[in-house]
Amino acid sequence: MDTYRSTIDTRPVSLLPKPNGTLFAALGVLGFSLSFPGTVWALDGFGPWSATGVRGVLAAVIAAVALLTTRAPLPGRSDWPGLAVVAGGCGLGFPLLTTLALQTASTAHSAVVIGALPMATAMISALRTRRREPTTFWAAAGVGGATVIVFTLLQNRGQPTVADLYLFGALLVCAAGYAEGGRLSAHMPGWRVIAWGVVLAAPVNIVVSAWALPSEPVHLTAKALVGLAYIAAVSQFGAFVVWYRGMGLIGVTRASQLQLAQPLLTLVWSVLLLGEHFSAAVPLTTVIVLTCIVVTQRVKK
């Protein structure tokens, strides 16, 4: 007699809803979009070096707790050079250079320059992996980069300011960190990449904090403390966690499309939270740069 086979699927069915990758990525973008206003608030009571150092130390503490709690294994020997780039770009260079820039540059102006980050990341990633991209990709990237340069020159009567140089430096080092982090995320959970990155940057940030706190005036206002807590817990770690989670679920290309909203959101926060005013050149330049980023994303092989 043949054994009776049930036609009913007896495999366990999860009652939990599937994670929404778009929501995770959108939360990451929202978190990043408040980074500049948070930095401006932190500068209300801390010097630029103090804010950067303490921010990095606090983020490293949070990251270390997360790594220890989940018993995350140590990265492989071949991963440490890439993590050093992440630490230098995302854990040290970008926070310090943008904080120095925001002492004199407006949040709106800074958001336009840093808005080219997805495009810069794509360019560095292509060069790093020696991947051949279509001519349209490089043309769009060139137009977007030229637009940002022209914008900064027109805003400052044909000469870049020191703040602009800080912003362009931040753009390059963060793009390198993003590109290397994306490479590492192919075989390591993305949140661990940024966690190890900020932990690796912790010794430098401890030294910076120890030197800067006695040297720079500190005023513990409520605004400064809220701003510092935000850029440490969210900008430098928490937003990365949900951002990388979203990219893992919906893919880098779709997630990058959501990131296009980041500079526009920052412009909104600059008005609502900081009371800034800007000319029509700011949103116009932002739209042109975002259009170029869309082209670079769509023509990638």
C-alpha positions, 0 to 999 in steps of 0.5 A: 500500500502506498504511503499516504502523502498529505497535500497540505504544506506542513512547513512552519510559517512565520507570523511575523511580517517581512521587514520593510527594506524601504522603511529602513533605508528611509529612516537612515536617510532621515537620520543623516539629514539631521546631522548638520543641524545637530552639529550646529546645535553641538557647536552652541556649547562645544568647540569643533575639535571637542564636538568631533572627539566626544562624538566619536568616543560616544559612538564607539562606546555604543558600537562596542556594546553592540558588538559585545552583546551580539558576540560579533567575531573579529574581522578577518586580517584582510578586512582591517585595511578597508575598515581603516578607510571607513574609520578614517573617512566616516569616523574621523575625516567627515565629522571633523571637516564638516564640523569645521566647515559649519562654523562659518558655512550655513547648513543649506550651503553645506547640504548642497555640496555634500549632496554630491556624496552618492555620485562621488561614492559611485565614482570612487567605487568604480575607480576602486574596483576598476569597473568600466562604466558607460560614458554617460555615467562619467558625463553625468558625474562630471556635470554634477561635480562641475555644478557643485564647484560653480555653485560654491564659486558663485556663492563666494564671488569666484573664490572658494572659502576655507569652509568650502575646502573643508566640505570638499575634503569631507566629501572625498574622504566620506565617499571613500569610506562609503565605497570601502564600506560597501565593498566590505558589506558584501561579506560582513553585516553592514552594521558591523562595518560601521561599528568596527570603523568607529571602534577603530577610530576611538583611540584617535578620538580619545586623544582629540577629546583629551586635548580639545576639552581643556583647550576649547571653551565648553558651555553645557547648554541644552541645545549643545547636549542634544546636538552632541547626543544626536550626532554621536548616537544617530549620525555616526552609528544608529542611522548607519545601522538602519541604512545598511539594513535597508540596503541589504533588503532592497539593494544599493540602487533602490536605496540610493534613490531614497538618499536623493531626498537627503539634501532636500530634507536638510534644507527643510531642517535648516529653515525649521530648526535653524531659521536659515534663509537661502537664495534660489540658487540653493534648491536649483543647484540641488535639483541639478545635482540630484538629476545627475545622480539619478543618471549615474544610478540608472546607467550603471552596469 
